[in-house]
Amino acid sequence: DTGVSQDPRHKITKRGQNVTFRCDPISEHNRLYWYRQTLGQGPEFLTYFQNEAQLEKSRLLSDRFSAERPKGSFSTLEIQRTEQGDSAMYLCASSQSGSGYNEQFFGPGTRLTVL
Amino acid sequence: AQKVTQAQTEISVVEKEDVTLDCVYETRDTTYYLFWYKQPPSGELVFLIRRNSFDEQNEISGRYSWNFQKSTSSFNFTITASQVVDSAVYFCALRAGGDDYKLSFGAGTTVTVRA
């Protein structure tokens, strides 16, 4: 079990550019989550997949954000026309359904800096 | 709506002292789940402990223990005999029961353990 992995770990981009992040969950986990964490705050929920279906999106996920999980395995999060306010750590987590606790295991995150 | 409050922003202790982290939550659900996560300087959130709303038995796991009290909506976490490696940001998180799987996090408490 290799845990949740995310790529890249760091991304610096200029305002207005598009960026895409990838998340590979723990292999047997069917649920995948994206969170955003700004400095000094706890993570905030963005969106959640069960297999390939995107079941919930937060109001934080503006039209410039899109997430996919095409084959129910890895997921991508794309931000179009980045703004300085998008600078944050983007965290991916996965869990396995069937457990009441559904504890989520997190990846190392992708730190985005928008100049 | 779920809300988690961690009133302590920072705690600094000397090695071997005990550290207790406070967490107060708000929820309208009768079934819910509570978690503590640790975020070391490397950035990856690490799952520590969990508790469900219908089990108020407090437990000890190694140097970690927790005190769950529904009457006061509190889920406090204690590290016994702290070590330098315990230095990190600690987050309390809440998840509703049923099909709502997103975690609501507090703002975190930064723990610094000095040698």
Interface residues (C-beta under 8 A of the other chain):
Chain A: R31 Y33 Y35 G40 Q41 G42 P43 E44 F45 Y48 E56 S58 M89 L91 A93 S95 G100 Y101 N102 E103 Q104 F105 F106 G107 P108 G109 R111
Chain B: V4 Y33 F35 Y37 S42 G43 E44 L45 V46 F47 R50 N52 F91 A93 R95 G97 Y101 K102 L103 S104 F105 G106 A107 G108
